[in-house]
Amino acid sequence: MSVTNPSNTVSSDRRNGGSTPSRDQAAPRRLPLGKLAILGLFVLGAAAFFYFDLGRYLTLAALKANKDALRAYTEAHYAATVGLYIVIYCVQTAMSLPGAAILTLTGGFLFGTLWGTVYVNLAATSGAALAFLAARHLFRDVVEQKFGARL
């Protein structure tokens, strides 16, 4: 005896490549609150970056001008500096903001070649994973609607 669950109709139609519309497709789509929150964070972060001209701090001239203060702070608060550096680099990568090259050079300058490479790779990989997950969450429905038969 087979029991069918009406909630499985969409997934079974997608698996079989069928084009039978379900009742979910007939209703107008609303953007869920979670997607709006993620999209809002990205828009707000990018707007803040450009509004406050934070890119001016991500230049070689700014690094040269603040090199002594940065080194002194790193020596006094090494763990906090590492954590802050990784978070800043991760957010910059996740939001695809400009400045990755100077942040990479800053990592080598502050932490040395070996540890700078480790911290840069950790932050860049984490940021890229966050960017992927955000894009997947935000645009999954659109991609499935457009390319669903080919996926």
C-alpha positions as CSV (number, residue, x, y, z in Angstrom):
1,M,0.0,0.0,0.0
2,S,1.4,3.4,-1.0
3,V,0.7,6.6,0.8
4,T,1.4,9.8,-1.0
5,N,2.3,13.0,0.7
6,P,1.1,16.2,-1.0
7,S,4.2,18.1,0.2
8,N,6.4,15.8,-1.9
9,T,4.8,16.7,-5.3
10,V,7.2,19.6,-6.0
11,S,10.4,17.6,-5.3
12,S,9.1,14.6,-7.3
13,D,8.2,16.8,-10.2
14,R,11.6,18.4,-10.2
15,R,13.4,15.0,-10.0
16,N,11.4,13.7,-12.9
17,G,11.8,16.8,-15.0
18,G,8.0,17.3,-15.1
19,S,6.4,20.6,-15.7
20,T,3.2,20.0,-13.7
21,P,2.6,23.2,-11.7
22,S,2.0,22.8,-8.1
23,R,-0.2,25.0,-5.9
24,D,3.0,26.6,-4.6
25,Q,3.9,27.8,-8.1
26,A,0.5,29.3,-8.7
27,A,0.7,31.6,-5.7
28,P,2.6,34.8,-5.9
29,R,6.1,34.4,-4.5
30,R,7.1,36.5,-1.5
31,L,10.7,36.9,-0.4
32,P,11.1,35.2,3.0
33,L,12.3,37.3,5.9
34,G,15.7,35.4,6.1
35,K,16.5,36.2,2.5
36,L,15.6,39.8,3.0
37,A,17.8,40.0,6.1
38,I,20.8,38.5,4.2
39,L,20.2,40.8,1.2
40,G,19.9,43.8,3.5
41,L,23.2,43.0,5.3
42,F,25.0,42.8,2.0
43,V,23.5,46.0,0.7
44,L,24.0,47.8,4.0
45,G,27.6,46.6,4.2
46,A,28.5,47.6,0.6
47,A,26.7,51.0,1.1
48,A,28.6,51.7,4.3
49,F,31.9,50.7,2.7
50,F,31.5,53.2,-0.1
51,Y,29.6,55.9,1.9
52,F,32.3,56.1,4.6
53,D,35.0,55.7,1.9
54,L,36.6,52.8,3.8
55,G,38.7,52.0,0.7
56,R,41.0,54.9,1.6
57,Y,42.4,52.7,4.4
58,L,43.1,49.8,2.0
59,T,45.9,51.4,0.2
60,L,49.7,51.0,0.3
61,A,50.1,54.6,1.3
62,A,47.8,54.1,4.3
63,L,49.7,50.9,5.3
64,K,53.0,52.8,5.1
65,A,51.7,55.8,7.1
66,N,50.4,53.5,9.9
67,K,53.1,50.8,9.9
68,D,54.6,51.7,13.3
69,A,51.2,51.8,15.0
70,L,50.0,48.6,13.4
71,R,53.2,46.8,14.4
72,A,53.0,48.1,18.0
73,Y,49.4,47.0,18.3
74,T,50.1,43.6,16.8
75,E,52.9,43.0,19.3
76,A,50.8,44.2,22.3
77,H,47.6,42.3,21.3
78,Y,48.6,39.5,19.0
79,A,45.6,37.2,19.4
80,A,43.1,40.1,19.1
81,T,44.9,41.4,16.0
82,V,44.8,37.9,14.4
83,G,41.1,37.6,15.1
84,L,40.2,41.1,13.9
85,Y,42.3,40.6,10.8
86,I,40.6,37.3,9.9
87,V,37.2,38.8,10.5
88,I,37.9,41.9,8.4
89,Y,39.4,39.8,5.5
90,C,36.5,37.3,5.7
91,V,33.9,40.0,5.5
92,Q,35.7,41.8,2.7
93,T,35.9,38.5,0.7
94,A,32.3,37.5,1.5
95,M,30.9,40.8,0.3
96,S,33.3,41.0,-2.7
97,L,34.5,44.4,-1.7
98,P,37.7,45.8,-3.1
99,G,40.9,45.6,-1.1
100,A,41.9,41.9,-1.1
101,A,45.4,42.6,-2.4
102,I,46.3,45.2,0.2
103,L,44.8,43.0,3.0
104,T,47.0,40.1,1.8
105,L,50.1,42.3,1.9
106,T,49.0,43.5,5.4
107,G,48.8,39.9,6.6
108,G,52.4,39.3,5.5
109,F,53.6,42.5,7.0
110,L,51.9,42.1,10.4
111,F,52.3,38.3,10.9
112,G,55.3,37.3,8.7
113,T,55.3,35.1,5.7
114,L,54.3,31.8,7.2
115,W,51.6,32.9,9.6
116,G,50.4,35.6,7.3
117,T,49.8,33.0,4.6
118,V,48.0,30.8,7.0
119,Y,45.7,33.6,8.2
120,V,45.1,34.9,4.7
121,N,44.1,31.5,3.4
122,L,41.9,30.8,6.4
123,A,40.1,34.2,6.0
124,A,39.9,34.1,2.2
125,T,38.5,30.5,2.2
126,S,36.0,31.3,4.9
127,G,34.9,34.5,3.1
128,A,34.5,32.7,-0.2
129,A,32.4,29.9,1.5
130,L,30.2,32.6,3.1
131,A,29.7,34.3,-0.3
132,F,28.8,31.0,-1.9
133,L,26.3,30.1,0.8
134,A,24.7,33.5,0.7
135,A,24.4,33.4,-3.1
136,R,23.1,29.9,-3.0
137,H,20.5,30.8,-0.4
138,L,19.4,34.1,-2.1
139,F,19.3,32.9,-5.7
140,R,18.4,29.2,-5.4
141,D,14.8,29.6,-6.4
142,V,15.6,31.8,-9.3
143,V,18.2,29.4,-10.7
144,E,15.8,26.4,-10.2
145,Q,13.0,28.2,-12.1
146,K,15.3,29.3,-14.9
147,F,17.4,26.1,-15.3
148,G,15.4,23.5,-13.4
149,A,15.0,21.1,-16.3
150,R,18.8,21.1,-16.9
151,L,19.9,20.7,-13.2
